[in-house]
Amino acid sequence: MIDYVRDAAEIYRRSIAAIRREADLDSLPADLQPLALRLVHACGMPEIVADLMASPYAASRGVAALLAGAPILTDVEMVAHGIDRARLPSGNAVICTLNDDTTREAARRLGTTRSAAAIEGWRDTIDSAVVAIGNAPTALFHLLERLEQGWPSPAVILGFSVGFVGAAESKEALAAQGAVPYIALKGRRGGSAMAAAAVNALAQPDALAQ
């Protein structure tokens, strides 16, 4: 037989211990450290801690929003399916409008991607929501445009758009807007696993305290 660790609890313990050794979590505000730890656990890259950016108390605001029952709005189904709904603190709704009947037509009408057009379906639920962008830079850009035009503000935006065209720029725009609390990863890296991990960390901020 191949020799490898089979015990799930031991795998988890060793993983968290390795992250604490290899990632500079102490360089981050205390409320952001559990989220950063979970992000590293999701992607296997301790070096991302240096590229994590956030507005003051953004993680704390996200935790409070989920406790208050805020919905979670996601740009793609992969993020929605990565959220551990059984551990959400208030039975929070998880909403992804990418595949809604009206989204494809909205994309044609607006001359944009379907991911960006899906944001249009958030108009009535975005107030004080937790937004998790884990794929499309166009979705994050479109959201920022709508917020500039007077849409209600979410509690926090988790910006993990990924790719070679617009990903870094969309997160730079998120950091520059200054009005809505945000947590994001600089540069091209991101993805659905990271966005879902960020939501899961906000849902259980004390789970990794040990």
C-alpha positions in Angstrom: 0.0 0.0 0.0 1.1 3.6 -0.6 2.1 5.3 2.6 0.1 8.5 3.1 -2.0 10.2 5.8 -5.5 8.9 5.8 -7.0 10.5 8.9 -9.0 13.6 8.0 -8.5 15.4 11.3 -4.8 14.8 11.2 -4.6 16.1 7.6 -6.4 19.2 8.6 -4.3 19.7 11.7 -1.0 19.4 9.8 -2.3 21.7 7.0 -3.2 24.5 9.4 0.1 24.1 11.3 2.0 24.3 8.0 0.1 27.5 7.0 0.8 29.1 10.3 4.5 28.3 9.8 4.8 29.4 6.2 2.4 32.3 5.9 3.0 35.7 7.4 -0.5 36.0 9.0 0.8 38.4 11.7 1.3 41.0 9.1 -2.5 41.3 8.8 -5.1 42.9 11.0 -6.5 40.3 13.6 -9.9 40.2 12.0 -8.5 39.3 8.6 -6.2 36.5 9.7 -8.8 33.7 9.9 -9.9 34.6 6.4 -6.4 34.7 5.1 -5.6 31.3 6.6 -8.6 29.8 4.9 -7.7 31.3 1.6 -4.2 29.8 1.8 -5.8 26.5 2.7 -8.0 26.7 -0.4 -5.2 27.4 -2.9 -2.0 26.0 -1.3 0.0 29.2 -1.7 1.2 30.9 1.5 2.7 33.7 -0.6 -0.8 35.2 -1.4 -0.9 36.8 2.1 1.4 39.5 0.8 -1.0 40.4 -1.9 -4.2 40.4 0.2 -5.7 43.9 0.5 -8.7 45.0 2.5 -10.4 48.1 3.9 -10.3 48.5 7.7 -12.6 46.1 9.5 -14.0 44.7 6.3 -13.9 41.1 7.6 -15.6 42.2 10.8 -18.3 43.8 8.8 -18.8 40.7 6.7 -19.1 38.6 9.8 -21.7 41.0 11.3 -23.7 41.0 8.0 -23.9 37.2 7.9 -25.0 37.1 11.5 -27.7 39.6 10.8 -29.0 37.4 8.0 -27.6 39.1 4.9 -27.9 37.3 1.6 -24.7 36.2 -0.2 -24.6 37.3 -3.9 -22.2 35.4 -6.2 -21.2 35.9 -9.8 -20.9 32.2 -10.7 -22.4 28.9 -9.6 -19.0 27.5 -8.7 -18.8 30.0 -5.9 -22.3 29.3 -4.8 -21.7 25.6 -4.6 -18.5 26.1 -2.7 -20.2 27.9 0.2 -20.9 25.6 3.2 -24.5 26.4 3.6 -24.9 24.1 6.6 -22.5 26.4 8.5 -24.0 29.8 7.5 -24.9 31.5 10.8 -28.4 32.6 9.9 -29.6 30.4 7.1 -28.4 33.0 4.7 -29.7 32.9 1.2 -27.1 32.2 -1.5 -28.0 33.9 -4.8 -26.5 33.5 -8.2 -28.4 35.0 -11.2 -26.0 33.9 -13.9 -28.5 31.4 -15.3 -31.7 33.4 -14.8 -33.9 33.7 -17.9 -33.4 37.4 -18.2 -29.6 37.4 -17.9 -28.7 36.4 -21.5 -31.1 39.0 -22.9 -29.6 41.6 -20.6 -26.1 40.8 -21.8 -27.2 41.4 -25.4 -29.0 44.6 -24.5 -26.1 46.0 -22.5 -23.4 44.7 -24.8 -21.4 42.9 -22.1 -20.7 39.5 -20.8 -23.4 37.3 -19.2 -21.5 37.4 -15.9 -21.7 41.2 -15.9 -25.4 41.2 -16.9 -26.2 38.9 -14.1 -25.4 41.7 -11.7 -28.6 43.4 -12.9 -30.5 40.8 -11.0 -29.0 41.9 -7.7 -30.7 45.3 -7.6 -33.3 44.4 -5.0 -31.1 42.2 -2.8 -27.8 44.0 -2.7 -28.5 46.4 0.2 -26.2 45.2 3.1 -25.5 41.9 1.3 -22.2 40.0 1.2 -20.9 40.0 -2.4 -18.5 37.3 -3.6 -16.9 37.7 -7.0 -14.9 34.6 -7.9 -14.6 34.6 -11.6 -15.4 37.4 -14.0 -13.6 40.8 -13.9 -16.5 42.2 -16.0 -18.9 41.3 -13.2 -16.8 43.3 -10.7 -16.5 46.2 -13.1 -20.2 46.2 -13.8 -21.0 46.1 -10.1 -18.8 49.1 -9.4 -20.4 51.0 -12.2 -23.9 50.4 -10.7 -22.7 51.4 -7.2 -21.4 54.6 -8.7 -24.8 55.2 -10.2 -26.5 55.0 -6.9 -27.3 51.4 -6.1 -27.6 50.5 -2.4 -24.3 49.4 -0.9 -23.5 45.9 0.1 -21.9 45.2 3.5 -18.7 43.9 1.9 -17.3 42.9 -1.5 -15.0 39.9 -1.7 -13.0 40.5 -4.9 -11.4 37.4 -6.3 -11.9 37.9 -10.0 -9.3 35.8 -11.9 -7.6 35.8 -15.3 -5.3 37.7 -17.7 -7.7 40.4 -19.0 -9.1 42.8 -16.5 -8.7 40.8 -13.3 -6.0 42.9 -11.7 -7.5 46.1 -13.0 -11.0 45.2 -11.6 -9.6 44.6 -8.1 -7.5 47.9 -8.3 -10.8 49.7 -9.1 -12.5 48.0 -6.2 -9.7 49.1 -3.8 -9.9 52.7 -5.2 -13.6 53.2 -4.9 -13.4 53.9 -1.1 -17.1 53.7 -0.3 -17.8 49.9 0.2 -15.7 47.7 2.5 -13.8 45.1 0.5 -11.4 42.2 0.6 -9.4 41.3 -2.5 -6.3 39.7 -3.9 -4.0 41.8 -6.0 -3.1 40.7 -9.5 -4.4 38.0 -11.8 -4.9 35.3 -9.1 -8.3 34.6 -7.6 -11.0 32.1 -8.5 -14.1 30.5 -7.2 -12.4 28.4 -4.6 -10.9 31.5 -3.0 -14.2 33.4 -3.1 -16.1 30.6 -1.5 -13.4 30.1 1.1 -13.6 33.8 2.0 -17.4 33.5 2.6 -16.9 30.3 4.6 -14.3 32.1 6.8 -16.7 35.0 7.5 -19.4 32.5 8.3 -17.2 30.8 10.9 -14.6 33.4 12.1 -13.6 31.4 15.2 -13.2 28.0 13.5 -9.5 28.4 12.9 -8.7 30.2 16.1 -7.0 27.2 17.7 
